[in-house]
Amino acid sequence: MTVRTGRDILGIPGPTTIPDEVLGAMHRPAIQIYTGELVGITDSLLADLRTVMRTAGRTYIYASNGHGGWEAALTNVLSRGDTVLVLESGRFAHNWGEMARMLGVRIETLEGTWRDPVDPAKVEARLRADTGRTIKAVLVVQIDTASGVVNDIPAIRAAIDAAGHDALFLVDTIASLACMPFEMDAWRVDVCVAAAQKGLMTPPGLAFLGVSDKALAAHKAADLRTLYWDWTAREGALHYQKYCGTPPEHLLFGLRKALDMLLSEGLENAWKRHALLAEATRRAVSVWAQGGALEFNIRDASARSPSITTVLIGEAYSQPALLDYCLEKCNVTVGGGIGELKGKALRIAHMGYCNAPMLFGMLGAIDMGLKALDIPHGQGAVQAAVDYLAASVPA
Ligand SMILES: *Cc1c(COP(=O)(O)O)cnc(C)c1O
């Protein structure tokens, strides 16, 4: 017996649910790419990305996933033999650093755990120790989608300043942009990397960069530049050059609709919605945790991210059986742990196009699975999420 016939609920931290309006906006014939409508769409997207990143700097759109965005950031500002400092807090900054290594950049890592945010005091100390000023850039993620941590980007900015270091500040916002405050200019971020398929509610295949004047200055001397990623080439006179080739026009139609939806909700309202849904999730997880089998991966409650909650499941219990139950019986896809948390964690995404009933559906399916599989858990988790939202969302 199953109760799965009905809407799919996709609860993984990317790709996320694509609104029907966005899918609909993509369902149209191809158009020409040299003049007219598409040129206007590109201009409007580059401007709205500035709004979403909170920057007056330049923005770029790449036909690539987030990994391409990483490569675009690195190759535009670095040269072979440069050193970068990678701030670890899970999987993603590490992998970004590994990409830099393959490009011929030296990597220094400020090691972290998978259970805590980056410690700004350690960043300051490490940069102070770099008396020769060899570190060219600092790489960090705002939200690590594997560990579920949120790093304090303004505090890390302050640490760089306190050390008196002039390294470029490169921030991955792939799992956080439009899900929580991000202030590229106010926090003096030099390169912001984002992608379409998480908070931005668009199919995978687009990456975005926001670029500061300081990054543009570094770009002039960078020797890792290649034509495809190159900012200067993308500033050419022809629309075609903005994409170094044929624009991914259907994804752009989708993104146009998604940004219209986001900006009509209001960016701050979207941040607030994510904060509410994240806290409702935490209320539920706290109740489940009373049974002793589940616990939050991130120890410090204030460092649990607003877009993804990572929950550890005791080794005595089968994480795959729980995920299978949610999918086979309820048509709810819950994320599993990745990297060192493979098979040991649930990742509950509340990211992008997600409202309260979608969240209740995910939490309810997990609660059913915990009961059906006899995994110990506190009672009333879904009710705790409902109660929190009822108290927080007044009539
Ligand atoms: C998803 C994700 C990436 C990778 O993006 P892809 O589009 O899969 O290449 C990088 N960083 C973070 C924080 C992510 O969540």
The ligand as a Tripos MOL2 file, in Angstrom:
@<TRIPOS>MOLECULE
LIG
   15    15     1     0     0
SMALL
NO_CHARGES

@<TRIPOS>ATOM
      1 C1         24.9320   23.0300   -5.1310 C.3       1 LIG1
      2 C2         26.1230   23.7500   -4.6430 C.ar      1 LIG1
      3 C3         27.2650   23.8890   -5.4340 C.ar      1 LIG1
      4 C4         27.4200   23.2080   -6.7570 C.3       1 LIG1
      5 O1         26.5450   23.6830   -7.7090 O.3       1 LIG1
      6 P1         26.3490   22.8150   -9.0510 P.3       1 LIG1
      7 O2         25.3090   23.5960   -9.7880 O.co2     1 LIG1
      8 O3         25.9000   21.4680   -8.6170 O.co2     1 LIG1
      9 O4         27.6370   22.7760   -9.7560 O.co2     1 LIG1
     10 C5         28.3000   24.6560   -4.9530 C.ar      1 LIG1
     11 N1         28.2300   25.2460   -3.7550 N.ar      1 LIG1
     12 C6         27.1670   25.1140   -2.9560 C.ar      1 LIG1
     13 C7         27.1490   25.7820   -1.6230 C.3       1 LIG1
     14 C8         26.0810   24.3630   -3.3780 C.ar      1 LIG1
     15 O5         25.0210   24.2090   -2.5740 O.3       1 LIG1
@<TRIPOS>BOND
     1     1     2 1
     2     2     3 ar
     3     2    14 ar
     4     3     4 1
     5     3    10 ar
     6     4     5 1
     7     5     6 1
     8     6     7 2
     9     6     8 1
    10     6     9 1
    11    10    11 ar
    12    11    12 ar
    13    12    13 1
    14    12    14 ar
    15    14    15 1
@<TRIPOS>SUBSTRUCTURE
     1 LIG1         1 GROUP 0 **** ****
